[in-house]
Amino acid sequence: MYELEDFAGLESKLSKFIENQDLMHTAYINSYRIIKGDDIEKMLKADYHKGFITPFVFDPWTEPEISIMEKMILYFISIDYFEECGVLKKLIELRKLKD
């Protein structure tokens, strides 16, 4: 039988896990918005005025590597954001043609 002590700290660990998942989701969405052409300055200012940080999965001042975009596709597949996957796939194909 389990004792209450066996679950000590579980709520805190679960809360941190959920926070990390939310932060990761926000980073992927923000990064996608940058790839799509949203104004980074406006994003940063809006979040700053709300007291938030603006996370990204790549340096938003540079073009993301194809490997990062492929990871973004995998993430978006996992949450059923298929439109975003299609856009990223097309951008990867165009980049490969360019290189």
C-alpha positions as CSV (number, residue, x, y, z in Angstrom):
1,M,0.0,0.0,0.0
2,Y,1.2,3.5,-0.7
3,E,1.8,6.0,2.0
4,L,1.2,9.8,1.7
5,E,4.9,10.4,1.9
6,D,5.4,8.4,-1.3
7,F,3.7,11.3,-3.2
8,A,5.4,14.1,-1.5
9,G,6.5,16.7,-4.0
10,L,4.5,15.1,-6.8
11,E,2.1,18.1,-7.2
12,S,5.1,20.5,-7.5
13,K,6.8,18.2,-10.0
14,L,3.6,18.0,-12.1
15,S,3.1,21.7,-11.9
16,K,6.7,22.3,-13.2
17,F,6.2,19.7,-16.0
18,I,3.0,21.5,-17.1
19,E,4.7,24.9,-17.0
20,N,7.6,23.5,-19.1
21,Q,5.1,22.1,-21.6
22,D,3.3,25.5,-21.8
23,L,6.6,27.3,-22.3
24,M,7.7,24.8,-25.0
25,H,4.3,25.3,-26.8
26,T,4.7,29.0,-26.7
27,A,8.2,28.8,-28.0
28,Y,7.1,26.7,-31.0
29,I,4.2,29.0,-31.8
30,N,6.3,32.2,-31.5
31,S,8.9,30.6,-33.7
32,Y,6.3,29.7,-36.3
33,R,5.0,33.3,-36.2
34,I,8.5,34.6,-36.9
35,I,9.0,32.2,-39.8
36,K,5.6,33.3,-41.2
37,G,6.8,37.0,-41.1
38,D,5.3,38.4,-37.9
39,D,7.1,41.4,-36.6
40,I,9.5,40.3,-33.9
41,E,9.8,43.8,-32.4
42,K,6.0,43.9,-31.9
43,M,6.0,40.5,-30.3
44,L,8.7,41.3,-27.9
45,K,7.2,44.6,-26.9
46,A,3.7,43.1,-26.4
47,D,5.1,40.4,-24.2
48,Y,7.3,42.8,-22.3
49,H,4.4,45.1,-21.5
50,K,2.5,42.1,-20.1
51,G,5.5,41.1,-18.0
52,F,6.3,38.0,-20.1
53,I,9.4,36.6,-21.8
54,T,9.1,35.7,-25.5
55,P,10.6,32.2,-25.9
56,F,11.7,30.8,-29.3
57,V,13.1,27.5,-30.5
58,F,15.8,29.3,-32.6
59,D,17.4,32.7,-32.6
60,P,14.6,34.8,-34.1
61,W,17.1,37.3,-35.6
62,T,18.5,34.6,-37.9
63,E,17.0,32.2,-40.4
64,P,16.2,28.9,-38.7
65,E,18.2,25.8,-39.7
66,I,16.3,23.1,-41.7
67,S,16.8,20.7,-38.8
68,I,15.0,23.1,-36.4
69,M,12.1,23.4,-38.9
70,E,11.9,19.6,-39.1
71,K,11.7,19.4,-35.3
72,M,8.9,22.0,-35.4
73,I,7.0,19.8,-37.9
74,L,7.3,16.9,-35.5
75,Y,6.0,19.0,-32.7
76,F,3.1,20.3,-34.7
77,I,2.2,16.8,-35.8
78,S,2.0,15.8,-32.2
79,I,-0.6,18.4,-31.4
80,D,-2.5,18.1,-34.7
81,Y,-1.5,21.5,-36.2
82,F,-1.3,20.1,-39.7
83,E,-1.6,23.4,-41.5
84,E,1.6,24.6,-39.8
85,C,3.3,21.4,-40.9
86,G,2.4,22.0,-44.5
87,V,3.7,25.5,-44.4
88,L,7.0,24.5,-42.8
89,K,7.4,21.6,-45.3
90,K,7.0,23.9,-48.2
91,L,9.5,26.4,-46.8
92,I,12.0,23.6,-46.3
93,E,11.5,22.4,-49.8
94,L,12.1,26.0,-51.1
95,R,15.2,26.4,-49.0
96,K,16.6,23.1,-50.3
97,L,16.0,24.3,-53.9
98,K,17.7,27.6,-53.1
99,D,20.8,25.9,-51.5
